[in-house]
């Protein structure tokens, strides 16, 4: 049976000049602790994503960085300059940050060009127009410079809002759920275009999203929040392949869960025996198994495979989802989901051979 494979240590992240630094930041709404002693640094040219379930504190943290909430505890620095601590705060408009919110907040009485020029009042008129047109061109909206927001699609409004935030050439750009109002097909295209614009801007980006796939697509580094704290901070590969706990492992996609007891440094399951490094004998553990870890084979048994009965199979486009039942002695069959690339639709009640890719099997304490 395939065993979990220990991945090589991740290469050190490139050293970046700090642009946004949050140290010991906490925030309460009445008696509710929304953010708890958070530390985070975003470097120049880096895209960092705050992600987590609703109410975890990610939008509060972004608002504190923007100066839209008074800082109660800790400190915030932008480009090395202190902009907020409990003694006082620099106003949002003087922090040198760009802001993009999910409703875009475009001025309805101004054209796309004039919306972008709004933050360029420090420049002479002709320079304002030149810089605004240059930024609209970056986001593919130069041809809509004279259009008003009400005639633009949601995706076009998002691009204008991004251009407005980038036009003053901020060192830090803050985005709060900027793609949530777009339909799924348009969202994929707009965020792909946005990624290239953000990377070329070389500003530090802190983006809030509730969508794990979006965070993995956009981010150089992800900070996954739970109840006001960081559950894990790292690259998308680190969070997916080296999750700190069951919450992190399950946040980035559906998982299968198996309970077991450690004996002799291993756990025995209907899918085979697995190493349980660091657990004492008798410890109750949970195995978290990603659906893509289940490798299915038609016909003859694959070496080390177990038999599984097909309960249902559905094509989901690029992958097939197969519902499986695996016999357990003295217990109800174990129900599992397998995700297989391409079209793999074995008939219901047929038998398939099942092996595991150990890279996607994780052992954690039960109830942690």
C-alpha positions as CSV (number, residue, x, y, z in Angstrom):
1,X,0.0,0.0,0.0
2,X,1.3,3.4,-0.9
3,X,2.7,5.3,2.1
4,X,2.6,9.1,2.7
5,X,5.6,10.7,1.0
6,X,7.6,13.4,2.8
7,X,8.1,16.3,0.4
8,X,11.4,18.0,0.2
9,X,11.8,21.2,2.3
10,X,10.4,24.2,0.5
11,X,12.8,26.7,-1.1
12,X,13.2,29.9,0.9
13,X,10.9,32.6,-0.2
14,X,12.6,35.5,-2.0
15,X,13.5,38.4,0.3
16,X,11.3,41.4,-0.5
17,X,11.4,45.0,0.8
18,X,8.6,45.3,3.4
19,X,5.8,47.5,2.2
20,X,3.0,46.7,4.7
21,X,3.8,45.5,8.3
22,X,1.2,44.6,10.9
23,X,2.5,43.8,14.4
24,X,0.4,42.5,17.3
25,X,-2.8,43.7,15.7
26,X,-6.0,42.9,17.7
27,X,-9.5,44.3,17.3
28,X,-12.8,43.9,19.2
29,X,-16.3,44.8,18.3
30,X,-17.9,45.2,21.7
31,X,-17.1,42.0,23.6
32,X,-16.3,40.0,20.4
33,X,-12.6,39.5,19.5
34,X,-12.5,39.8,15.7
35,X,-8.7,39.8,15.3
36,X,-6.2,38.4,17.8
37,X,-2.6,39.5,18.0
38,X,-1.9,39.1,14.2
39,X,1.6,39.6,12.7
40,X,1.9,39.9,8.9
41,X,4.4,41.5,6.5
42,X,3.7,42.0,2.8
43,X,6.7,42.7,0.6
44,X,7.0,44.9,-2.5
45,X,5.8,43.0,-5.5
46,X,4.1,40.3,-3.4
47,X,0.5,39.3,-3.6
48,X,-0.8,38.1,-0.2
49,X,-4.3,36.7,0.2
50,X,-6.3,36.7,3.4
51,X,-8.7,33.8,3.2
52,X,-11.0,32.0,5.6
53,X,-14.7,31.4,6.5
54,X,-17.1,34.2,7.0
55,X,-16.6,36.0,10.2
56,X,-13.0,35.0,10.7
57,X,-11.6,38.5,10.8
58,X,-10.1,38.9,7.3
59,X,-12.1,42.0,6.2
60,X,-11.5,43.6,9.6
61,X,-7.8,43.2,9.2
62,X,-7.9,44.8,5.7
63,X,-10.0,47.7,7.0
64,X,-7.4,48.2,9.8
65,X,-4.6,48.3,7.2
66,X,-6.6,50.8,5.2
67,X,-7.3,53.0,8.2
68,X,-11.0,52.6,8.0
69,X,-11.1,51.2,11.5
70,X,-9.3,52.8,14.5
71,X,-6.4,50.5,15.6
72,X,-7.0,49.3,19.2
73,X,-3.8,47.2,19.7
74,X,-0.6,46.8,17.9
75,X,1.0,48.8,15.1
76,X,0.8,49.2,11.3
77,X,3.7,50.5,9.1
78,X,3.6,51.3,5.4
79,X,6.9,51.7,3.6
80,X,8.6,51.7,7.0
81,X,6.5,54.6,8.3
82,X,4.3,54.2,11.3
83,X,0.7,54.9,10.2
84,X,-1.3,53.5,13.2
85,X,-0.9,52.5,16.8
86,X,-3.2,53.0,19.8
87,X,-2.0,56.6,20.2
88,X,-3.2,57.7,16.7
89,X,-3.7,57.0,13.1
90,X,-2.8,58.5,9.7
91,X,-6.0,59.1,7.6
92,X,-6.7,56.6,4.8
93,X,-6.2,59.2,2.1
94,X,-2.7,60.0,3.4
95,X,-1.4,56.5,3.7
96,X,-0.4,56.1,0.1
97,X,-2.6,52.9,-0.4
98,X,-4.9,52.0,-3.2
99,X,-8.3,50.5,-2.3
100,X,-10.7,48.3,-4.3
101,X,-13.9,47.0,-2.7
102,X,-16.4,44.5,-3.9
103,X,-19.0,47.2,-4.9
104,X,-16.2,49.1,-6.8
105,X,-17.6,52.5,-5.5
106,X,-17.3,54.2,-8.9
107,X,-18.8,57.7,-9.1
108,X,-21.9,57.3,-11.3
109,X,-21.7,60.9,-12.6
110,X,-18.1,60.6,-13.8
111,X,-16.8,58.9,-16.9
112,X,-14.3,56.0,-16.5
113,X,-11.5,58.5,-17.3
114,X,-12.6,61.0,-14.7
115,X,-13.1,58.2,-12.1
116,X,-9.5,57.3,-12.6
117,X,-8.3,61.0,-12.6
118,X,-10.1,61.5,-9.3
119,X,-7.0,60.4,-7.2
120,X,-4.6,62.4,-9.3
121,X,-5.4,65.9,-8.2
122,X,-1.8,66.5,-7.2
123,X,-0.8,66.4,-10.9
124,X,-1.3,69.1,-13.6
125,X,-4.4,68.5,-15.8
126,X,-2.6,67.1,-18.8
127,X,-0.5,64.8,-16.7
128,X,-3.7,63.6,-14.9
129,X,-5.2,62.6,-18.3
130,X,-2.1,61.0,-19.6
131,X,-1.6,58.9,-16.4
132,X,-5.3,58.0,-16.3
133,X,-5.3,56.8,-19.9
134,X,-2.1,54.9,-19.4
135,X,-3.6,53.0,-16.4
136,X,-6.9,52.4,-18.3
137,X,-4.8,50.9,-21.0
138,X,-3.1,48.6,-18.5
139,X,-6.4,47.1,-17.6
140,X,-7.8,47.0,-21.2
141,X,-10.3,49.8,-20.7
142,X,-8.7,52.6,-22.8
143,X,-11.5,52.3,-25.3
144,X,-14.1,53.0,-22.6
145,X,-12.6,56.2,-21.2
146,X,-15.7,58.3,-22.0
147,X,-18.2,55.7,-20.8
148,X,-20.2,56.1,-17.6
149,X,-20.3,53.3,-15.0
150,X,-24.0,52.4,-15.7
151,X,-23.2,51.3,-19.2
152,X,-20.3,49.1,-18.2
153,X,-20.5,45.5,-17.3
154,X,-19.5,44.3,-13.8
155,X,-16.1,43.1,-15.1
156,X,-15.5,46.4,-16.8
157,X,-16.4,48.3,-13.7
158,X,-14.0,46.2,-11.7
159,X,-11.2,47.0,-14.2
160,X,-11.9,50.8,-13.9
161,X,-11.9,50.5,-10.1
162,X,-8.5,48.7,-10.3
163,X,-7.2,51.4,-12.7
164,X,-8.3,54.1,-10.3
165,X,-6.5,52.4,-7.4
166,X,-3.3,51.9,-9.4
167,X,-3.2,55.3,-11.1
168,X,-1.5,57.1,-8.1
169,X,1.2,54.3,-8.2
170,X,0.6,53.2,-4.5
171,X,3.2,51.1,-2.8
172,X,0.4,49.1,-1.2
173,X,-2.9,48.0,-2.8
174,X,-5.8,46.6,-0.7
175,X,-8.6,44.6,-2.3
176,X,-11.7,43.3,-0.5
177,X,-13.5,40.5,-2.4
178,X,-13.0,42.3,-5.7
179,X,-14.4,39.5,-7.9
180,X,-17.3,38.3,-5.8
181,X,-20.0,40.2,-7.8
182,X,-19.0,38.6,-11.1
183,X,-20.5,35.5,-12.6
184,X,-18.2,32.5,-12.5
185,X,-17.1,32.5,-16.2
186,X,-16.4,36.2,-16.2
187,X,-14.7,36.0,-12.8
188,X,-12.0,33.6,-14.1
189,X,-11.1,35.9,-17.0
190,X,-11.1,39.1,-15.0
191,X,-8.9,37.7,-12.2
192,X,-6.5,36.2,-14.7
193,X,-6.2,39.7,-16.3
194,X,-5.9,41.3,-12.9
195,X,-3.1,38.9,-11.8
196,X,-0.9,40.1,-14.7
197,X,-1.7,43.8,-14.0
198,X,-0.9,43.4,-10.3
199,X,2.4,41.6,-10.9
200,X,3.5,44.2,-13.4
201,X,2.7,47.0,-10.9
202,X,5.2,45.8,-8.4
203,X,3.2,47.2,-5.5
204,X,2.5,45.1,-2.4
205,X,-1.0,43.6,-2.6
206,X,-3.2,42.4,0.2
207,X,-6.4,40.8,-1.1
208,X,-9.3,39.3,0.9
209,X,-11.3,36.4,-0.6
210,X,-13.5,33.7,0.8
211,X,-12.7,31.5,-2.3
212,X,-9.8,29.0,-1.7
213,X,-9.2,28.4,-5.4
214,X,-9.0,32.2,-6.0
215,X,-6.5,32.6,-3.3
216,X,-4.3,29.7,-4.7
217,X,-4.6,31.2,-8.2
218,X,-3.6,34.8,-7.2
219,X,-1.4,34.5,-4.2
220,X,2.4,34.3,-3.7
221,X,1.5,33.7,0.0
222,X,-1.8,32.8,1.7
223,X,-2.8,33.7,5.3
224,X,-5.6,31.4,6.3
225,X,-7.6,32.8,9.2
226,X,-9.8,31.1,11.7
227,X,-11.6,32.9,14.6
228,X,-9.4,36.0,14.3
229,X,-6.0,34.1,14.2
230,X,-3.8,32.7,11.5
231,X,-4.3,29.0,11.2
232,X,-1.3,28.8,8.7
233,X,0.7,31.3,6.6
234,X,2.7,30.1,3.6
235,X,2.8,29.6,-0.2
236,X,-0.2,27.9,-1.8
237,X,1.9,24.7,-2.2
238,X,2.8,24.7,1.5
239,X,-0.8,25.0,2.7
240,X,-2.0,22.4,0.2
241,X,0.8,19.9,0.6
242,X,1.8,20.5,4.2
243,X,-1.3,21.6,6.0
244,X,-0.8,22.4,9.7
245,X,-4.0,20.7,10.8
246,X,-7.3,19.2,9.7
247,X,-9.0,22.6,9.3
248,X,-6.3,23.8,6.8
249,X,-6.3,20.5,4.9
250,X,-10.1,20.6,4.5
251,X,-10.4,24.3,3.7
252,X,-8.9,23.9,0.2
253,X,-11.3,21.2,-1.0
254,X,-13.5,18.3,-0.1
255,X,-11.8,15.5,1.9
256,X,-12.5,12.0,3.1
257,X,-12.1,11.4,6.9
258,X,-11.2,8.2,8.6
259,X,-10.7,7.6,12.4
260,X,-8.2,5.2,13.8
261,X,-6.0,4.4,16.8
262,X,-2.2,4.4,16.7
263,X,-0.5,1.0,17.4
264,X,3.2,0.5,16.9
265,X,3.7,3.9,15.4
266,X,1.1,3.2,12.6
267,X,-2.6,3.3,12.0
268,X,-4.6,0.5,10.3
269,X,-7.5,1.5,8.1
270,X,-9.6,-0.2,5.4
271,X,-7.4,1.5,2.9
272,X,-4.1,0.1,4.4
273,X,-1.6,0.9,7.1
274,X,0.0,4.3,7.5
275,X,2.8,5.8,9.5
276,X,1.7,8.0,12.4
277,X,4.9,9.8,13.3
278,X,4.9,11.7,16.5
279,X,1.8,10.0,18.0
280,X,1.9,7.7,21.0
281,X,0.4,4.2,20.9
282,X,-3.3,4.4,21.8
283,X,-3.7,7.9,20.5
284,X,-6.9,8.5,18.6
285,X,-6.2,10.1,15.2
286,X,-8.0,11.3,12.1
287,X,-6.8,10.6,8.6
288,X,-7.7,13.3,6.1
289,X,-7.6,11.9,2.5
290,X,-8.1,14.2,-0.5
291,X,-10.4,12.7,-3.2
292,X,-7.6,13.0,-5.7
293,X,-5.5,10.7,-3.5
294,X,-7.8,7.8,-4.4
295,X,-6.5,6.2,-7.6
296,X,-9.0,3.9,-9.3
297,X,-8.2,1.0,-11.7
298,X,-10.7,-0.9,-13.8
299,X,-10.6,-4.7,-14.1
300,X,-7.8,-6.6,-12.5
301,X,-6.5,-5.7,-9.1
302,X,-3.6,-3.3,-9.0
303,X,-0.7,-4.3,-6.7
304,X,-1.6,-3.4,-3.1
305,X,-5.1,-2.3,-4.0
306,X,-8.3,-2.8,-2.1
307,X,-11.7,-3.4,-3.8
308,X,-14.3,-0.7,-3.7
309,X,-17.9,-0.8,-4.9
310,X,-19.1,2.0,-7.1
311,X,-22.2,3.7,-5.7
312,X,-22.4,6.6,-8.3
313,X,-20.2,8.3,-10.8
314,X,-20.7,11.8,-12.2
315,X,-18.8,13.8,-14.8
316,X,-17.9,17.3,-13.5
317,X,-16.2,18.6,-16.7
318,X,-12.4,18.3,-16.3
319,X,-12.8,15.5,-13.6
320,X,-15.1,12.7,-12.7
321,X,-16.4,12.3,-9.1
322,X,-16.9,8.6,-8.1
323,X,-18.8,7.6,-4.9
324,X,-17.3,4.4,-3.4
325,X,-18.0,2.0,-0.6
326,X,-15.2,-0.1,1.0
327,X,-16.1,-3.0,3.2
328,X,-15.1,-2.7,6.9
329,X,-15.2,-5.9,9.1
330,X,-17.9,-5.6,11.7
331,X,-19.0,-2.1,10.6
332,X,-20.9,-0.3,7.9
333,X,-19.1,0.2,4.6
334,X,-16.8,3.2,4.5
335,X,-18.1,5.8,2.1
336,X,-15.5,7.7,0.0
337,X,-15.3,10.2,-2.8
338,X,-12.6,9.9,-5.5
339,X,-11.9,12.6,-8.0
340,X,-10.4,11.3,-11.3
341,X,-9.0,13.4,-14.2
342,X,-11.1,13.3,-17.4
343,X,-14.0,10.9,-18.0
344,X,-14.1,7.9,-15.6
345,X,-17.6,6.6,-15.2
346,X,-17.7,3.0,-14.1
347,X,-21.2,1.5,-13.8
348,X,-23.0,1.5,-10.5
349,X,-22.4,-1.6,-8.4
350,X,-19.2,-2.5,-10.4
351,X,-16.0,-3.1,-8.5
352,X,-12.8,-1.0,-9.0
353,X,-9.3,-1.4,-7.5
354,X,-8.3,1.4,-5.3
355,X,-4.8,2.6,-4.4
356,X,-3.6,5.7,-2.6
357,X,-1.3,8.6,-3.4
358,X,0.3,9.1,0.0
359,X,1.2,12.8,-0.8
360,X,-2.5,13.6,-0.1
361,X,-3.0,11.6,3.1
362,X,-2.5,13.5,6.4
363,X,-2.7,12.2,10.0
364,X,-3.9,14.6,12.7
365,X,-5.1,14.3,16.3
366,X,-8.8,13.6,16.6
367,X,-10.9,16.6,17.5
368,X,-8.0,19.1,17.2
